[in-house]
Amino acid sequence: MSAAPHTILIVDDDAVLRSSLESVLSSLGYRVLSTGSPDAAYQLLATESAIAVLLDVRLPTMSGLSLYLAMTHRWPQLQGPGRADDRGRRRAGRAHLE
């Protein structure tokens, strides 16, 4: 029995880019959730668990940075790169992708 695929959330108002990212990530075995709306993204995370969020920083109704801050405040596990205690996990993730 195989493990459930990891989920990645894509938030981008460019539908073509969103579709391309979905296609690539799905072909790599990830479960992909996507939306063009910051509000919908926040609601998705309330009911779905994601290991990563690909986030456009220039969204029409709110900045991507504002959405990122709101998400990481509510779900600290989504905090971005650069944390020293996450180096081992990042290495493990890269090894998984190779």
C-alpha positions in Angstrom: 0.0 0.0 0.0 1.5 3.3 -1.0 1.5 6.5 1.2 -0.9 9.3 0.3 0.8 11.9 -1.9 2.0 15.2 -0.4 -0.2 18.2 -1.1 1.0 21.5 -2.5 -1.3 24.6 -2.7 -0.8 26.9 -5.6 -2.1 30.5 -5.3 -1.8 32.6 -8.5 -4.3 34.7 -10.4 -2.6 33.7 -13.7 -4.7 30.7 -14.7 -2.3 29.6 -17.4 0.7 29.6 -15.0 -1.4 27.8 -12.4 -2.4 25.1 -14.8 1.2 24.6 -15.9 2.4 24.3 -12.3 -0.5 21.9 -11.5 0.5 19.7 -14.5 4.2 19.5 -13.6 3.6 18.9 -9.9 0.9 16.3 -10.5 3.3 14.4 -12.9 5.8 14.3 -10.1 3.3 12.6 -7.8 2.0 15.5 -5.7 -1.6 16.2 -4.9 -2.2 19.7 -6.1 -4.8 22.2 -4.8 -5.0 25.5 -6.6 -6.8 28.8 -6.6 -6.5 32.3 -7.9 -8.1 33.8 -4.8 -6.3 34.6 -1.6 -9.5 34.2 0.4 -10.1 30.8 -1.2 -6.5 29.7 -0.4 -7.0 30.6 3.2 -10.2 28.6 3.3 -8.6 25.6 1.6 -5.9 25.5 4.3 -8.5 25.5 7.0 -9.7 22.1 5.7 -6.7 20.7 3.8 -3.2 20.0 4.9 -0.4 21.2 2.6 3.4 20.7 2.8 4.1 23.8 0.7 2.4 26.8 -0.8 3.5 28.3 -4.1 2.3 31.9 -3.7 2.2 34.7 -6.2 3.3 37.9 -4.4 1.2 40.2 -6.6 -2.4 39.1 -6.2 -5.3 41.4 -7.1 -7.2 41.6 -3.8 -4.3 41.4 -1.3 -0.5 41.1 -1.5 1.0 37.7 -1.4 3.1 38.8 1.5 0.0 39.7 3.5 -1.5 36.3 2.7 1.8 34.5 3.6 1.9 36.3 7.0 -1.8 35.4 7.7 -1.1 31.8 6.7 2.0 31.3 8.8 0.4 33.0 11.8 -2.4 30.4 11.7 -0.3 27.5 10.4 3.3 28.0 11.6 4.4 24.8 9.9 4.2 26.7 6.6 6.9 29.1 7.6 9.3 29.8 4.7 13.0 28.9 4.1 16.0 30.0 6.0 15.2 28.6 9.5 18.3 26.9 10.7 16.3 24.1 12.4 14.8 23.2 9.0 18.0 22.5 7.2 17.8 18.8 7.7 14.3 18.6 6.4 15.1 20.7 3.3 18.0 18.3 2.6 15.7 15.3 3.0 13.2 17.0 0.7 15.8 17.6 -2.0 16.9 14.0 -1.7 13.3 12.8 -2.1 13.0 14.8 -5.3 16.2 13.5 -6.9 
